[in-house]
Amino acid sequence: MLHEPWNNEPISDPVITRNTVPLESLVGSDEELLVATRLIATDLVNAFGSPEVKQIDEQGRVRTQYVYEAQRLAEFARLTTWK
């Protein structure tokens, strides 16, 4: 049984989600993190009527043509790249 102090009715049913990701993908490479983000965000994006997460492709690459402030993102990436 899962009990949280703020919850007056503990959850006794199993917690089920359509999408799960291994923890390694959340602490691995940037691409793995972006792939996991895309997977988790897909249901939310679908709920708003979009068929896919346009900003991240299946390989974890950012599609800058779909990013609102692509120029600022590129500048941020340039300034924070590890040398």
C-alpha positions as CSV (number, residue, x, y, z in Angstrom):
1,M,0.0,0.0,0.0
2,L,1.3,3.4,-1.0
3,H,0.8,6.1,1.7
4,E,1.6,9.8,1.5
5,P,1.2,12.0,4.5
6,W,-0.9,14.5,2.5
7,N,-3.3,11.8,1.2
8,N,-6.1,10.8,3.6
9,E,-6.9,7.7,1.4
10,P,-3.8,5.6,0.7
11,I,-3.5,4.1,-2.8
12,S,-4.0,0.4,-2.7
13,D,-4.2,-0.3,-6.4
14,P,-1.1,-0.7,-8.5
15,V,0.2,2.5,-10.1
16,I,0.1,2.0,-13.9
17,T,1.5,4.2,-16.6
18,R,1.6,3.7,-20.3
19,N,5.2,5.0,-20.5
20,T,8.0,4.1,-18.3
21,V,11.7,4.9,-18.8
22,P,14.7,3.3,-17.2
23,L,16.5,5.6,-14.7
24,E,19.7,5.2,-16.7
25,S,18.1,7.2,-19.6
26,L,17.5,10.1,-17.2
27,V,21.2,10.3,-16.1
28,G,22.8,9.2,-19.3
29,S,23.7,11.2,-22.4
30,D,21.8,14.3,-23.5
31,E,20.2,12.3,-26.3
32,E,19.0,9.6,-24.0
33,L,17.4,12.3,-21.7
34,L,15.7,14.0,-24.7
35,V,14.4,10.6,-26.0
36,A,12.9,9.9,-22.6
37,T,11.5,13.4,-22.4
38,R,9.9,12.9,-25.8
39,L,8.4,9.6,-24.8
40,I,6.9,11.0,-21.5
41,A,5.6,14.2,-23.2
42,T,3.9,12.4,-26.0
43,D,0.6,11.7,-24.1
44,L,0.5,15.3,-23.0
45,V,1.1,16.7,-26.4
46,N,-1.5,14.3,-27.9
47,A,-4.0,15.5,-25.4
48,F,-3.7,19.0,-26.9
49,G,-4.3,17.6,-30.4
50,S,-0.8,17.4,-31.7
51,P,0.2,14.0,-33.2
52,E,3.8,14.2,-32.0
53,V,6.4,16.1,-30.0
54,K,7.8,18.2,-32.9
55,Q,10.7,19.8,-31.0
56,I,12.5,16.5,-30.3
57,D,13.0,13.7,-32.9
58,E,13.1,10.0,-32.2
59,Q,17.0,10.0,-31.8
60,G,16.9,12.8,-29.2
61,R,18.0,15.6,-31.4
62,V,16.4,19.1,-31.0
63,R,14.5,20.3,-34.1
64,T,15.2,24.0,-33.9
65,Q,12.7,24.8,-36.7
66,Y,10.0,24.0,-34.1
67,V,11.6,25.9,-31.2
68,Y,10.0,29.3,-30.5
69,E,13.3,31.1,-29.7
70,A,15.7,29.0,-31.7
71,Q,18.3,31.7,-31.9
72,R,18.4,32.0,-28.1
73,L,18.6,28.2,-27.8
74,A,21.6,28.2,-30.2
75,E,23.3,30.9,-28.2
76,F,22.7,29.1,-24.9
77,A,24.1,25.9,-26.4
78,R,27.2,27.7,-27.7
79,L,27.9,29.3,-24.3
80,T,27.4,26.2,-22.2
81,T,29.2,23.6,-24.4
82,W,31.9,21.9,-22.3
83,K,35.4,22.4,-23.7
